Amino acid sequence: MKFKLQLVFLLSIILNTNAQEINYTVKVEYLTTIDWEVPKSYNSTLYLNDSTSLFILKNTGESKINNNIEDKTFNLFIGSEIPNFYINNNNHFICSEQIFDKHFIVKDTITKIKWKLSNETKRINKYLCKKAIGEFRGRTYNAWFTEEIPINKGPWKLNGLPGLIIEVTDNLNEVKFELSSLKNINETIDVDIKNKKQISWEEYKITERKKIKAFRAFMESSNSGNDVTVKIDSIKSIEKVYFNEIDY
Amino acid sequence: MKLIINILIFLFTLYTFSQSSINGIVKDSTLRPISYVNVVLKDSLDNIITYAITNDKGKYQTSTFNYVGNAFLHLSHISYKKKTESVLLINSKSTLTMDFTMKEADITNLDEIVIKGNLRPYSKKKDTISYNVSKYINGSERKIEEVIKKLPGIELNEQSGEITYKGKSIETVTLDGDNLFGFNYSLGTKNINIDLVEQIEAIDNYAENPLLKDIEQGGKVSLNLKLKKGKVDVSGNLDFGSGWFNDGDQAFNIASNILGITKTYKSFATLTYNNTGINKSPFDYFGYSFNAEQLKERNYFAEKNISETRISNILENNRININNQFFGNYSAIFKLNPKLSIKTNLYYLQDRINTNQIFQNDFIINNDSFSTTDNTFITKKPIQYRGDVEIKYNTSNTSLLEYNLRLRQEDIVTPTTVIQNQTSEFSTFLNTEDFYLKQDLVWTKKLSNKKALQVSLFHSFNDLPQTFSIKPSLFDEDASSDNQESRFEKTYLEAKATYLSSGKRDKYTFTFGGNFNYSPFISRLFNIEETTSVNNFDYTQSNIFNTGVYNFNRGKWQISPSYSLRLLNQRLNQNIEPVEQLQNDFIIEPAFLIKYNLNTSSFLMTNIGFNQNTNSEQYFFLNQVLIDNRTTIKNTPSLELQNSQRYSLLYFNNDLYNQLQLNASINYQISNGNFFTNQNINENTTQLEYFFLPQDNSNWNINTQISKYIPFLNSTVKLTSNYSISNFRNIVNNSNLRQNQSQFLSNSFFYKTAFKFPINFENTFIYQYSYSKSENQSAFINKSWQNKFKVIIKPNKKWFVVLSSDYYLPNTKLSDEQFFFLDATLRHRPKSKKWGTSLTLSNITNEINFEQIRTSDISTTIFRSNLLPRYILLNLTWNF
């Protein structure tokens, strides 16, 4: 209970920080590959300063639907022109997510990823990287990080290693982030999160599930005729397990 | 799994033995806590024992570990100098507190790096929505069309096969990016089995010519079928359907499709035969409605004076089209080398369409009322041969040369027997030949990333001779028959150069060119005794033109003004009478398009245009031409131009989040300067004369469509409404020029359930109202309705049953004339999805005829036609 109260308190702090005009000093670019039946790559950027990180996944917005017409998978991807972003302040994330064409500002608090370090090393480009294995929301990630860059952040919601994550892949090879460039900057980036509905991660996932179910029924029943049935198999998402342990 | 177990075991052992830990606070020189400091404990071999990261209060706390001996604690942070402290861990139960102060680094710069060659080509497609269809083979006879019409934002016109996406007619349906079918994409969508397709993509900014991608005016849409990547290069299906009609005749529906794909070759071949009313071709010989390709090319077509079809039907083709169709197509692209590709499309179609149509017209003209009837027995026998060749040659990386050739020969023989007014019997014979040649050469040069130049030459030729004969003669009792010969020709030449440019947000296009159109016509109406009427004219038209389009994109606004300037020269020589008409005009035609994106799922669009149109060649002959057992046509030719103005407003919303699709549009068109009809109608003959007057006709058209899923009912409701008003003038039986109005309203209400259990229902109710009125006369009104009800039963994955009933009431005032249809389909798909079977029972109630009612300003027309009789058909499908 105490913990929950703390959480509410923290969330309310984040809530009030609507102006996300922050100065960043490091820019790291990752190539993001998401491979659900059809592999897609995106350019993504991680902006960093001493306290905050901002991860922008450009021009994505897969609606994460994996419908099934009887035996056949029937995916629907909807491209979005607005980059999906993830602002991380002490594992309190402010993310832009979407369900179909509707965008949400989702507030998400993640627990620390319990990385298991191994002594395996490999050289990626000029960096000596160490391997870490961590589990996060249903996927096991193999991360390669380097102590040469003392930044304990990483792409997307992955972070908490004693060095920058250079490459990370999940066990199923469906999600992959690879560093492609790194440079020093002095840029102020303003992320507009006003005028958009803000919801919690749990609400977001519940809404998504509800909307996809309704969409399936709409697809099935919006036209006359044949026997095409649309079934929802599973919702494809980087997060395979939706909710934090604290909620369940 | 094994790995996870191993990890668990490892963690468990770690937990029982690890008891040491280190904690502390890290501060800077001003004693402010530093967050995000890496605190890493390493052994002397530089292996990490444990680590921690400081929180926002500068505190760190390592996880427990079981290391004993000398170790080093490394502190690092991008903004601070690294720090290393040695630690001696004496026993395995140490709890150490170590606080640190870190000095700020002079330069915090990291070594910049760019890993080259790592970035793969961007596969993000901003312009694309993709619908994945993958990993399954089954034996159902489903075609890709049936899935396409389910996709949000996409509408399919079942009759013409036309597909619209976001309210716009699509350019084509490509196969893995290759435009095999052009505008005749219905070939693909009607015939390709869903099993062959993995993904359907809707493309928002389609560019047929890759050099013009992002340069040409956007807004073109298309669909792409991503084919399954099979191990074999050849896939396809064979459908064999056979059964019996009520009268014992055999019913067939046979089709085979083959798709062949290699790196350098892509082909689609289809061969079909059916006599169950299905049109598998992109050409409509039953109702003669133009398909998307024909609509694009209609300017190059010669006029057809004598039509094979009188009225279009409201019933679906598969009830009324008593056909015998054989259709084949072979489409292929050969990529001979990276620079050169050749595409070829070959078509063959042969059909025999039998129909018995009865027309009953009840006229009231100038307070005179009378009725006519025509009982017609028509056999239409079209044959079409067609070949298209397209050669694309990339002369360099920035230039492309394209050559297109189309050759088509079409022959339609239509013997007909007519019983006029239940007394006189005529037999008529119409033979139409149609030879069409179209070729064009296009050279595209990309001048820069943002600019391109395109030069094109176009030539087409269409020859359309028709002969119509009728027995006995209408004009002379002594002659056994009358013959009408009628031959339109059209030659069209055009040369133009187009300059295309795109800026950061704006795009513009300018075109200069000239065209020339030569359309002669000859006709002769004669019998053995005399020649009744002869026509022979030459019409030439030439234009020198300049057009321009500018496209402004500002935030949510897209504003696109356009203009056309042309010098028009028209000449009409009547070669029999010494009549020559000549007219020169300078024409300015402006247009505006404004689009406002309300949000990502909805927009408002308005279109305004002013045009000056030349008249169709069909109004240029002077003397009468006989077109059926009653009707003759003649004209008072004029080269005057028609001034038209059109205004339209469209609202489009495809809100998938709320499962709502809403379209509404309103169109108004007024044209000043028209050919009006002067009709002389009696029980036996109809004489039409078209004459030009600078008077106006106008049209209103209002359409709305709303579909919404209602979660509470588990159902989708769709309301479609269509209302049109047209105002026009004519002269009937020596009246003055009359002002007429006709109105047409059609409302449909669709309801379909999406229950989770095996039975679902679908109902469509359609109400239609037509009203036609001439000044000083009472109106002709008809109201009709129909209701379709379907029960869809799916007990399991293998079985599927649809029962449907259609009820029609053509005239609400005559409730004894009603029609009731019952159909059933049973489909079974065994586990091996290579096979599938289905059983169709069509027209179970065996309705013989169908009736529909039309109104005009002078009459009510009751139109009755015969139907495909009851049949049973068993279909087997094999996929390979």
Chai-1 contact restraints between the chains, C-beta under 6 A:
chainA,res_idxA,chainB,res_idxB,connection_type,confidence,min_distance_angstrom,max_distance_angstrom,comment,restraint_id
A,L31,B,L119,contact,1.0,0.0,6.0,A-B,restraint_1
A,E37,B,S134,contact,1.0,0.0,6.0,A-B,restraint_2
A,K40,B,S123,contact,1.0,0.0,6.0,A-B,restraint_3
A,S41,B,R120,contact,1.0,0.0,6.0,A-B,restraint_4
A,S41,B,S123,contact,1.0,0.0,6.0,A-B,restraint_5
A,Y42,B,K124,contact,1.0,0.0,6.0,A-B,restraint_6
A,D50,B,S79,contact,1.0,0.0,6.0,A-B,restraint_7
A,N59,B,K124,contact,1.0,0.0,6.0,A-B,restraint_8
A,N59,B,K126,contact,1.0,0.0,6.0,A-B,restraint_9
A,D71,B,Y136,contact,1.0,0.0,6.0,A-B,restraint_10
A,K72,B,V133,contact,1.0,0.0,6.0,A-B,restraint_11
A,K72,B,Y136,contact,1.0,0.0,6.0,A-B,restraint_12
A,T73,B,S134,contact,1.0,0.0,6.0,A-B,restraint_13
A,T73,B,K135,contact,1.0,0.0,6.0,A-B,restraint_14
A,F74,B,V133,contact,1.0,0.0,6.0,A-B,restraint_15
A,N75,B,N132,contact,1.0,0.0,6.0,A-B,restraint_16
A,L76,B,Y131,contact,1.0,0.0,6.0,A-B,restraint_17
A,F77,B,S130,contact,1.0,0.0,6.0,A-B,restraint_18
A,I78,B,I129,contact,1.0,0.0,6.0,A-B,restraint_19
A,G79,B,K126,contact,1.0,0.0,6.0,A-B,restraint_20
A,N90,B,D56,contact,1.0,0.0,6.0,A-B,restraint_21
A,I99,B,Y657,contact,1.0,0.0,6.0,A-B,restraint_22
A,F100,B,L656,contact,1.0,0.0,6.0,A-B,restraint_23
A,F100,B,Y657,contact,1.0,0.0,6.0,A-B,restraint_24
A,D101,B,T600,contact,1.0,0.0,6.0,A-B,restraint_25
A,D101,B,S601,contact,1.0,0.0,6.0,A-B,restraint_26
A,K102,B,Y657,contact,1.0,0.0,6.0,A-B,restraint_27
A,L117,B,I48,contact,1.0,0.0,6.0,A-B,restraint_28
A,N119,B,N47,contact,1.0,0.0,6.0,A-B,restraint_29
A,N125,B,I115,contact,1.0,0.0,6.0,A-B,restraint_30
A,P150,B,N38,contact,1.0,0.0,6.0,A-B,restraint_31
A,P150,B,S76,contact,1.0,0.0,6.0,A-B,restraint_32
A,P150,B,H77,contact,1.0,0.0,6.0,A-B,restraint_33
A,P150,B,I78,contact,1.0,0.0,6.0,A-B,restraint_34
A,I151,B,I78,contact,1.0,0.0,6.0,A-B,restraint_35
A,N152,B,Y36,contact,1.0,0.0,6.0,A-B,restraint_36
A,N152,B,N38,contact,1.0,0.0,6.0,A-B,restraint_37
A,N152,B,I53,contact,1.0,0.0,6.0,A-B,restraint_38
A,P162,B,N38,contact,1.0,0.0,6.0,A-B,restraint_39
A,P162,B,V40,contact,1.0,0.0,6.0,A-B,restraint_40
A,P162,B,Y51,contact,1.0,0.0,6.0,A-B,restraint_41
A,S180,B,I115,contact,1.0,0.0,6.0,A-B,restraint_42
A,S180,B,N118,contact,1.0,0.0,6.0,A-B,restraint_43
A,S180,B,L119,contact,1.0,0.0,6.0,A-B,restraint_44
A,S181,B,V114,contact,1.0,0.0,6.0,A-B,restraint_45
A,L182,B,I113,contact,1.0,0.0,6.0,A-B,restraint_46
A,K183,B,E112,contact,1.0,0.0,6.0,A-B,restraint_47
A,N184,B,N109,contact,1.0,0.0,6.0,A-B,restraint_48
A,K211,B,Y657,contact,1.0,0.0,6.0,A-B,restraint_49
A,A214,B,Q659,contact,1.0,0.0,6.0,A-B,restraint_50
A,A214,B,Y709,contact,1.0,0.0,6.0,A-B,restraint_51
A,A214,B,P711,contact,1.0,0.0,6.0,A-B,restraint_52
A,F215,B,L656,contact,1.0,0.0,6.0,A-B,restraint_53
A,F215,B,Q659,contact,1.0,0.0,6.0,A-B,restraint_54
A,A217,B,Y709,contact,1.0,0.0,6.0,A-B,restraint_55
A,A217,B,A754,contact,1.0,0.0,6.0,A-B,restraint_56
A,F218,B,Q659,contact,1.0,0.0,6.0,A-B,restraint_57
A,F218,B,Y709,contact,1.0,0.0,6.0,A-B,restraint_58
A,F218,B,T716,contact,1.0,0.0,6.0,A-B,restraint_59
A,M219,B,K150,contact,1.0,0.0,6.0,A-B,restraint_60
A,E220,B,A754,contact,1.0,0.0,6.0,A-B,restraint_61
A,S221,B,T716,contact,1.0,0.0,6.0,A-B,restraint_62
A,S221,B,K752,contact,1.0,0.0,6.0,A-B,restraint_63
A,S221,B,A754,contact,1.0,0.0,6.0,A-B,restraint_64
A,S222,B,S707,contact,1.0,0.0,6.0,A-B,restraint_65
A,S222,B,T716,contact,1.0,0.0,6.0,A-B,restraint_66
A,N223,B,K149,contact,1.0,0.0,6.0,A-B,restraint_67
A,N223,B,K150,contact,1.0,0.0,6.0,A-B,restraint_68
A,N226,B,E146,contact,1.0,0.0,6.0,A-B,restraint_69
A,D227,B,F800,contact,1.0,0.0,6.0,A-B,restraint_70
A,V228,B,K150,contact,1.0,0.0,6.0,A-B,restraint_71
